[in-house]
Amino acid sequence: MDRVTSGLTYLVMADPDSGSTKARKARDLGTECIDLAALEAIIQTAGGAI
């Protein structure tokens, strides 16, 4: 993904606490920044398999 838009629910990042421009924009738009472990937990909670 080259840019963050308002329709994005999650932004998966190596460091979800990053202060990068992309992470800041995502947070400003209400997008949750998460790491891979959090994504896997979301998938498993929804009944998916990893």
C-alpha distance matrix in Angstrom:
0.0 3.8 5.7 7.6 10.0 13.4 12.9 10.7 13.3 12.0 9.6 10.6 11.6 14.4 16.3 15.8 18.5 16.7 17.7 14.7 13.7 10.4 12.5 15.3 13.6 12.3 15.9 17.4 15.8 17.2 14.1 15.4 14.0 15.1 15.6 15.8 19.5 18.9 16.5 19.3 21.9 20.2 20.2 23.7 25.0 23.9 26.0 23.4 24.0 22.0
3.8 0.0 3.8 7.2 9.9 13.6 14.1 12.4 15.4 14.4 11.7 13.1 13.3 15.9 17.3 17.0 19.1 16.7 16.9 13.5 11.9 9.2 12.2 14.4 12.4 12.3 16.0 16.8 15.6 17.7 15.2 16.9 15.4 17.2 17.8 18.6 22.3 21.6 19.6 22.5 25.0 23.4 23.6 27.2 28.3 27.3 29.5 27.0 27.7 25.6
5.7 3.8 0.0 3.8 6.5 10.2 11.4 10.1 13.3 12.8 10.5 12.9 13.4 16.5 17.1 16.0 17.8 15.7 15.4 12.4 10.1 7.2 10.2 11.8 9.2 9.2 13.0 13.4 12.1 14.5 12.4 14.7 13.8 16.2 17.6 19.0 22.4 21.1 19.4 22.7 24.6 22.7 23.4 27.0 27.6 26.6 29.2 27.1 28.2 26.5
7.6 7.2 3.8 0.0 3.8 7.0 8.5 7.0 10.1 10.0 8.3 11.5 12.6 16.1 16.2 14.4 16.1 14.6 14.5 12.1 10.0 6.7 8.6 9.9 6.9 6.0 9.8 10.2 8.5 10.7 8.8 11.4 11.2 14.1 16.2 17.9 20.9 19.1 17.5 21.1 22.5 20.4 21.5 25.1 25.2 24.3 27.2 25.5 26.9 25.5
10.0 9.9 6.5 3.8 0.0 3.8 5.6 5.9 9.4 10.8 10.4 13.9 15.6 19.3 19.3 17.1 18.8 17.7 17.4 15.4 13.0 10.1 11.5 12.1 8.6 7.6 10.8 10.4 7.6 10.0 8.9 12.2 13.2 16.0 18.6 20.1 22.9 20.7 18.9 22.5 23.6 21.0 22.0 25.7 25.4 24.1 27.2 25.8 27.7 26.7
13.4 13.6 10.2 7.0 3.8 0.0 3.8 5.6 8.2 10.6 11.4 15.2 17.2 21.0 20.6 17.8 19.3 18.9 18.6 17.3 15.0 12.4 12.9 12.8 9.6 8.0 10.1 9.4 5.7 7.7 7.6 11.4 13.3 16.3 19.4 21.1 23.3 20.6 19.1 22.7 23.3 20.3 21.7 25.2 24.4 23.0 26.4 25.5 27.8 27.2
12.9 14.1 11.4 8.5 5.6 3.8 0.0 3.8 6.4 9.5 11.1 14.5 17.2 21.0 21.2 18.4 20.5 20.5 20.8 19.4 17.6 14.4 14.7 15.5 12.5 10.2 12.3 12.5 8.8 9.4 8.4 11.5 13.7 15.9 18.8 19.9 22.1 19.4 17.3 20.7 21.3 18.1 19.1 22.6 21.9 20.2 23.4 22.4 24.9 24.6
10.7 12.4 10.1 7.0 5.9 5.6 3.8 0.0 3.8 5.9 7.3 10.7 13.5 17.3 17.6 14.9 17.3 17.3 18.1 16.8 15.6 12.2 12.0 13.5 11.2 8.1 10.5 11.7 8.6 8.6 6.1 8.6 10.2 12.3 15.0 16.2 18.5 15.9 13.9 17.4 18.2 15.3 16.4 20.0 19.6 18.2 21.4 20.2 22.3 21.7
13.3 15.4 13.3 10.1 9.4 8.2 6.4 3.8 0.0 3.8 7.0 9.9 13.1 16.7 16.8 13.7 16.2 17.1 18.4 17.7 17.2 13.9 12.6 14.2 12.7 9.1 10.3 12.3 9.5 7.9 5.2 6.4 8.8 10.3 13.3 14.5 16.1 13.1 11.4 14.9 15.1 12.1 13.6 17.0 16.2 15.1 18.5 17.8 20.1 19.7
12.0 14.4 12.8 10.0 10.8 10.6 9.5 5.9 3.8 0.0 3.8 6.2 9.4 12.9 13.2 10.4 13.3 14.2 16.0 15.5 15.6 12.2 10.6 13.0 12.3 8.5 9.8 12.7 10.8 9.2 5.6 4.9 5.8 6.7 9.5 10.9 12.8 10.1 8.6 12.3 12.9 10.5 12.3 15.6 15.4 14.9 18.0 16.9 18.6 17.6
9.6 11.7 10.5 8.3 10.4 11.4 11.1 7.3 7.0 3.8 0.0 3.8 6.3 10.0 10.5 8.2 11.3 11.4 13.3 12.3 12.6 9.2 7.9 11.0 10.6 7.3 9.4 12.4 11.2 10.5 6.8 6.2 4.8 6.1 8.2 9.9 12.6 10.8 9.5 13.1 14.5 12.9 14.3 17.6 17.9 17.8 20.6 18.9 20.1 18.4
10.6 13.1 12.9 11.5 13.9 15.2 14.5 10.7 9.9 6.2 3.8 0.0 3.8 7.1 8.6 7.3 11.0 11.2 14.0 13.1 14.4 11.2 9.7 13.3 13.7 10.7 12.3 15.7 14.9 13.9 10.2 8.6 6.0 5.0 5.2 6.3 9.5 8.6 7.3 10.6 12.5 11.8 12.9 15.8 16.9 17.2 19.4 17.4 17.9 15.7
11.6 13.3 13.4 12.6 15.6 17.2 17.2 13.5 13.1 9.4 6.3 3.8 0.0 3.8 5.3 5.4 8.8 8.3 11.4 10.6 12.6 10.1 8.5 12.3 13.5 11.3 12.7 16.0 16.1 15.5 12.1 10.3 6.8 6.0 5.1 7.2 10.2 10.2 10.0 12.8 14.7 14.7 16.0 18.5 19.7 20.4 22.5 20.5 20.5 17.9
14.4 15.9 16.5 16.1 19.3 21.0 21.0 17.3 16.7 12.9 10.0 7.1 3.8 0.0 3.8 6.3 9.0 8.6 12.1 11.7 14.5 12.7 11.1 14.6 16.4 14.6 15.6 19.0 19.5 18.7 15.6 13.4 9.7 8.2 5.6 7.2 9.8 10.9 11.5 13.4 15.4 16.3 17.5 19.5 21.0 22.2 23.9 21.8 21.3 18.3
16.3 17.3 17.1 16.2 19.3 20.6 21.2 17.6 16.8 13.2 10.5 8.6 5.3 3.8 0.0 3.8 5.4 5.4 9.1 9.8 13.0 11.8 9.4 12.4 14.9 13.4 13.6 17.0 18.2 17.3 14.6 12.3 8.5 7.8 6.5 9.5 11.2 11.5 12.9 15.2 16.4 17.2 19.1 21.0 21.9 23.4 25.5 23.8 23.6 20.9
15.8 17.0 16.0 14.4 17.1 17.8 18.4 14.9 13.7 10.4 8.2 7.3 5.4 6.3 3.8 0.0 3.8 5.4 8.7 9.8 12.3 10.8 7.6 10.3 12.7 10.7 10.3 14.0 15.0 13.7 11.2 8.6 5.0 5.0 5.8 9.5 10.9 9.9 11.4 14.4 14.9 15.1 17.6 19.6 19.9 21.3 23.8 22.5 22.9 20.6
18.5 19.1 17.8 16.1 18.8 19.3 20.5 17.3 16.2 13.3 11.3 11.0 8.8 9.0 5.4 3.8 0.0 3.8 6.5 8.9 11.8 11.5 8.0 9.5 12.7 11.6 10.3 13.6 15.5 14.4 12.8 10.5 7.5 8.4 9.3 13.0 14.0 13.0 15.0 17.8 17.9 18.2 21.0 22.8 22.8 24.4 27.0 26.0 26.4 24.2
16.7 16.7 15.7 14.6 17.7 18.9 20.5 17.3 17.1 14.2 11.4 11.2 8.3 8.6 5.4 5.4 3.8 0.0 3.8 5.5 8.8 9.0 6.3 8.1 11.3 11.0 10.7 13.5 15.5 15.3 13.5 12.1 8.9 10.3 10.8 14.2 15.9 15.3 16.6 19.6 20.4 20.5 22.8 25.0 25.3 26.6 29.1 27.7 28.0 25.5
17.7 16.9 15.4 14.5 17.4 18.6 20.8 18.1 18.4 16.0 13.3 14.0 11.4 12.1 9.1 8.7 6.5 3.8 0.0 3.8 6.6 8.2 6.2 6.2 9.8 10.7 10.2 12.0 14.7 15.1 14.1 13.5 11.0 13.2 14.3 17.7 19.5 18.6 19.8 22.9 23.6 23.4 25.8 28.2 28.2 29.3 32.1 30.8 31.3 28.9
14.7 13.5 12.4 12.1 15.4 17.3 19.4 16.8 17.7 15.5 12.3 13.1 10.6 11.7 9.8 9.8 8.9 5.5 3.8 0.0 3.8 5.4 5.2 6.2 8.6 9.9 10.7 12.3 14.3 15.4 14.0 14.0 11.3 13.7 14.5 17.5 20.0 19.3 19.8 23.0 24.2 23.7 25.7 28.4 28.8 29.4 32.1 30.5 30.9 28.5
13.7 11.9 10.1 10.0 13.0 15.0 17.6 15.6 17.2 15.6 12.6 14.4 12.6 14.5 13.0 12.3 11.8 8.8 6.6 3.8 0.0 3.8 5.5 5.2 6.1 8.5 10.0 10.5 12.4 14.3 13.3 14.4 12.4 15.4 16.8 19.7 22.3 21.2 21.2 24.7 25.9 24.9 26.8 29.8 30.0 30.2 33.1 31.5 32.3 30.0
10.4 9.2 7.2 6.7 10.1 12.4 14.4 12.2 13.9 12.2 9.2 11.2 10.1 12.7 11.8 10.8 11.5 9.0 8.2 5.4 3.8 0.0 3.8 5.5 5.2 6.1 8.7 9.9 10.7 12.4 10.7 11.8 10.0 12.9 14.4 16.9 19.8 18.6 18.2 21.7 23.1 21.8 23.5 26.6 26.9 26.9 29.8 28.0 28.9 26.8
12.5 12.2 10.2 8.6 11.5 12.9 14.7 12.0 12.6 10.6 7.9 9.7 8.5 11.1 9.4 7.6 8.0 6.3 6.2 5.2 5.5 3.8 0.0 3.8 5.5 5.0 6.2 8.6 9.9 10.6 8.8 9.1 6.9 10.1 12.0 15.0 17.4 15.9 16.1 19.7 20.6 19.6 21.7 24.5 24.6 25.0 27.9 26.5 27.4 25.4
15.3 14.4 11.8 9.9 12.1 12.8 15.5 13.5 14.2 13.0 11.0 13.3 12.3 14.6 12.4 10.3 9.5 8.1 6.2 6.2 5.2 5.5 3.8 0.0 3.8 5.4 5.2 6.1 8.7 9.9 9.6 10.5 9.4 12.9 15.2 18.5 20.6 18.7 19.2 22.8 23.3 22.1 24.5 27.3 27.0 27.4 30.5 29.4 30.6 28.8
13.6 12.4 9.2 6.9 8.6 9.6 12.5 11.2 12.7 12.3 10.6 13.7 13.5 16.4 14.9 12.7 12.7 11.3 9.8 8.6 6.1 5.2 5.5 3.8 0.0 3.8 5.4 5.0 6.3 8.7 8.5 10.7 10.4 14.1 16.7 19.6 21.9 19.9 19.6 23.4 24.1 22.4 24.4 27.6 27.2 27.1 30.3 29.1 30.6 29.0
12.3 12.3 9.2 6.0 7.6 8.0 10.2 8.1 9.1 8.5 7.3 10.7 11.3 14.6 13.4 10.7 11.6 11.0 10.7 9.9 8.5 6.1 5.0 5.4 3.8 0.0 3.8 5.4 5.2 6.3 4.9 7.2 7.3 11.0 13.9 16.6 18.8 16.5 16.1 19.9 20.5 18.6 20.7 23.9 23.4 23.2 26.5 25.4 27.0 25.6
15.9 16.0 13.0 9.8 10.8 10.1 12.3 10.5 10.3 9.8 9.4 12.3 12.7 15.6 13.6 10.3 10.3 10.7 10.2 10.7 10.0 8.7 6.2 5.2 5.4 3.8 0.0 3.8 5.3 5.0 5.2 6.4 7.2 11.0 14.3 17.4 19.0 16.4 16.8 20.5 20.5 18.7 21.4 24.2 23.3 23.5 26.9 26.3 28.0 26.7
17.4 16.8 13.4 10.2 10.4 9.4 12.5 11.7 12.3 12.7 12.4 15.7 16.0 19.0 17.0 14.0 13.6 13.5 12.0 12.3 10.5 9.9 8.6 6.1 5.0 5.4 3.8 0.0 3.8 5.5 7.4 9.8 11.0 14.7 18.0 21.1 22.8 20.1 20.3 24.0 24.0 21.9 24.5 27.4 26.4 26.3 29.8 29.3 31.2 30.0
15.8 15.6 12.1 8.5 7.6 5.7 8.8 8.6 9.5 10.8 11.2 14.9 16.1 19.5 18.2 15.0 15.5 15.5 14.7 14.3 12.4 10.7 9.9 8.7 6.3 5.2 5.3 3.8 0.0 3.8 5.6 9.0 11.0 14.6 18.0 20.6 22.4 19.5 19.1 22.9 22.9 20.4 22.7 25.8 24.7 24.2 27.7 27.1 29.3 28.4
17.2 17.7 14.5 10.7 10.0 7.7 9.4 8.6 7.9 9.2 10.5 13.9 15.5 18.7 17.3 13.7 14.4 15.3 15.1 15.4 14.3 12.4 10.6 9.9 8.7 6.3 5.0 5.5 3.8 0.0 3.8 6.4 9.3 12.6 16.2 18.9 20.2 17.0 16.9 20.5 20.1 17.6 20.2 23.1 21.6 21.4 25.0 24.8 27.0 26.4
14.1 15.2 12.4 8.8 8.9 7.6 8.4 6.1 5.2 5.6 6.8 10.2 12.1 15.6 14.6 11.2 12.8 13.5 14.1 14.0 13.3 10.7 8.8 9.6 8.5 4.9 5.2 7.4 5.6 3.8 0.0 3.8 6.4 9.5 13.0 15.4 17.0 14.0 13.5 17.3 17.3 14.9 17.2 20.3 19.3 19.0 22.5 21.9 23.9 23.0
15.4 16.9 14.7 11.4 12.2 11.4 11.5 8.6 6.4 4.9 6.2 8.6 10.3 13.4 12.3 8.6 10.5 12.1 13.5 14.0 14.4 11.8 9.1 10.5 10.7 7.2 6.4 9.8 9.0 6.4 3.8 0.0 3.8 6.3 10.0 12.6 13.8 10.7 10.8 14.5 14.2 12.3 15.1 17.8 16.9 17.2 20.6 20.0 21.8 20.8
14.0 15.4 13.8 11.2 13.2 13.3 13.7 10.2 8.8 5.8 4.8 6.0 6.8 9.7 8.5 5.0 7.5 8.9 11.0 11.3 12.4 10.0 6.9 9.4 10.4 7.3 7.2 11.0 11.0 9.3 6.4 3.8 0.0 3.8 7.1 10.2 11.8 9.5 10.0 13.6 13.9 12.9 15.4 18.0 17.8 18.5 21.5 20.4 21.6 19.9
15.1 17.2 16.2 14.1 16.0 16.3 15.9 12.3 10.3 6.7 6.1 5.0 6.0 8.2 7.8 5.0 8.4 10.3 13.2 13.7 15.4 12.9 10.1 12.9 14.1 11.0 11.0 14.7 14.6 12.6 9.5 6.3 3.8 0.0 3.8 6.8 8.1 5.9 6.8 10.2 10.6 10.2 12.7 15.0 15.2 16.3 18.9 17.8 18.5 16.7
15.6 17.8 17.6 16.2 18.6 19.4 18.8 15.0 13.3 9.5 8.2 5.2 5.1 5.6 6.5 5.8 9.3 10.8 14.3 14.5 16.8 14.4 12.0 15.2 16.7 13.9 14.3 18.0 18.0 16.2 13.0 10.0 7.1 3.8 0.0 3.8 5.5 5.4 6.5 8.9 10.1 10.9 12.7 14.6 15.6 17.0 19.0 17.4 17.4 14.9
15.8 18.6 19.0 17.9 20.1 21.1 19.9 16.2 14.5 10.9 9.9 6.3 7.2 7.2 9.5 9.5 13.0 14.2 17.7 17.5 19.7 16.9 15.0 18.5 19.6 16.6 17.4 21.1 20.6 18.9 15.4 12.6 10.2 6.8 3.8 0.0 3.8 5.4 5.0 6.2 8.6 9.9 10.6 12.3 14.2 15.5 16.8 14.8 14.2 11.4
19.5 22.3 22.4 20.9 22.9 23.3 22.1 18.5 16.1 12.8 12.6 9.5 10.2 9.8 11.2 10.9 14.0 15.9 19.5 20.0 22.3 19.8 17.4 20.6 21.9 18.8 19.0 22.8 22.4 20.2 17.0 13.8 11.8 8.1 5.5 3.8 0.0 3.8 5.4 5.1 6.3 8.7 10.0 10.6 12.2 14.3 15.5 14.0 13.4 10.9
18.9 21.6 21.1 19.1 20.7 20.6 19.4 15.9 13.1 10.1 10.8 8.6 10.2 10.9 11.5 9.9 13.0 15.3 18.6 19.3 21.2 18.6 15.9 18.7 19.9 16.5 16.4 20.1 19.5 17.0 14.0 10.7 9.5 5.9 5.4 5.4 3.8 0.0 3.8 5.4 5.0 6.2 8.7 9.9 10.4 12.4 14.4 13.5 13.9 12.3
16.5 19.6 19.4 17.5 18.9 19.1 17.3 13.9 11.4 8.6 9.5 7.3 10.0 11.5 12.9 11.4 15.0 16.6 19.8 19.8 21.2 18.2 16.1 19.2 19.6 16.1 16.8 20.3 19.1 16.9 13.5 10.8 10.0 6.8 6.5 5.0 5.4 3.8 0.0 3.8 5.4 5.1 6.3 8.7 9.9 10.8 12.7 11.1 11.7 10.1
19.3 22.5 22.7 21.1 22.5 22.7 20.7 17.4 14.9 12.3 13.1 10.6 12.8 13.4 15.2 14.4 17.8 19.6 22.9 23.0 24.7 21.7 19.7 22.8 23.4 19.9 20.5 24.0 22.9 20.5 17.3 14.5 13.6 10.2 8.9 6.2 5.1 5.4 3.8 0.0 3.8 5.4 5.1 6.2 8.5 9.9 10.8 9.0 8.7 6.9
21.9 25.0 24.6 22.5 23.6 23.3 21.3 18.2 15.1 12.9 14.5 12.5 14.7 15.4 16.4 14.9 17.9 20.4 23.6 24.2 25.9 23.1 20.6 23.3 24.1 20.5 20.5 24.0 22.9 20.1 17.3 14.2 13.9 10.6 10.1 8.6 6.3 5.0 5.4 3.8 0.0 3.8 5.4 5.1 6.0 8.5 9.9 9.5 10.0 9.4
20.2 23.4 22.7 20.4 21.0 20.3 18.1 15.3 12.1 10.5 12.9 11.8 14.7 16.3 17.2 15.1 18.2 20.5 23.4 23.7 24.9 21.8 19.6 22.1 22.4 18.6 18.7 21.9 20.4 17.6 14.9 12.3 12.9 10.2 10.9 9.9 8.7 6.2 5.1 5.4 3.8 0.0 3.8 5.5 5.1 6.3 8.8 8.7 10.5 10.6
20.2 23.6 23.4 21.5 22.0 21.7 19.1 16.4 13.6 12.3 14.3 12.9 16.0 17.5 19.1 17.6 21.0 22.8 25.8 25.7 26.8 23.5 21.7 24.5 24.4 20.7 21.4 24.5 22.7 20.2 17.2 15.1 15.4 12.7 12.7 10.6 10.0 8.7 6.3 5.1 5.4 3.8 0.0 3.8 5.5 5.2 6.6 5.2 7.0 7.5
23.7 27.2 27.0 25.1 25.7 25.2 22.6 20.0 17.0 15.6 17.6 15.8 18.5 19.5 21.0 19.6 22.8 25.0 28.2 28.4 29.8 26.6 24.5 27.3 27.6 23.9 24.2 27.4 25.8 23.1 20.3 17.8 18.0 15.0 14.6 12.3 10.6 9.9 8.7 6.2 5.1 5.5 3.8 0.0 3.8 5.3 5.1 4.9 6.0 7.3
25.0 28.3 27.6 25.2 25.4 24.4 21.9 19.6 16.2 15.4 17.9 16.9 19.7 21.0 21.9 19.9 22.8 25.3 28.2 28.8 30.0 26.9 24.6 27.0 27.2 23.4 23.3 26.4 24.7 21.6 19.3 16.9 17.8 15.2 15.6 14.2 12.2 10.4 9.9 8.5 6.0 5.1 5.5 3.8 0.0 3.8 5.4 7.2 9.4 11.0
23.9 27.3 26.6 24.3 24.1 23.0 20.2 18.2 15.1 14.9 17.8 17.2 20.4 22.2 23.4 21.3 24.4 26.6 29.3 29.4 30.2 26.9 25.0 27.4 27.1 23.2 23.5 26.3 24.2 21.4 19.0 17.2 18.5 16.3 17.0 15.5 14.3 12.4 10.8 9.9 8.5 6.3 5.2 5.3 3.8 0.0 3.8 5.7 9.1 11.3
26.0 29.5 29.2 27.2 27.2 26.4 23.4 21.4 18.5 18.0 20.6 19.4 22.5 23.9 25.5 23.8 27.0 29.1 32.1 32.1 33.1 29.8 27.9 30.5 30.3 26.5 26.9 29.8 27.7 25.0 22.5 20.6 21.5 18.9 19.0 16.8 15.5 14.4 12.7 10.8 9.9 8.8 6.6 5.1 5.4 3.8 0.0 3.8 6.8 9.9
23.4 27.0 27.1 25.5 25.8 25.5 22.4 20.2 17.8 16.9 18.9 17.4 20.5 21.8 23.8 22.5 26.0 27.7 30.8 30.5 31.5 28.0 26.5 29.4 29.1 25.4 26.3 29.3 27.1 24.8 21.9 20.0 20.4 17.8 17.4 14.8 14.0 13.5 11.1 9.0 9.5 8.7 5.2 4.9 7.2 5.7 3.8 0.0 3.8 6.7
24.0 27.7 28.2 26.9 27.7 27.8 24.9 22.3 20.1 18.6 20.1 17.9 20.5 21.3 23.6 22.9 26.4 28.0 31.3 30.9 32.3 28.9 27.4 30.6 30.6 27.0 28.0 31.2 29.3 27.0 23.9 21.8 21.6 18.5 17.4 14.2 13.4 13.9 11.7 8.7 10.0 10.5 7.0 6.0 9.4 9.1 6.8 3.8 0.0 3.8
22.0 25.6 26.5 25.5 26.7 27.2 24.6 21.7 19.7 17.6 18.4 15.7 17.9 18.3 20.9 20.6 24.2 25.5 28.9 28.5 30.0 26.8 25.4 28.8 29.0 25.6 26.7 30.0 28.4 26.4 23.0 20.8 19.9 16.7 14.9 11.4 10.9 12.3 10.1 6.9 9.4 10.6 7.5 7.3 11.0 11.3 9.9 6.7 3.8 0.0
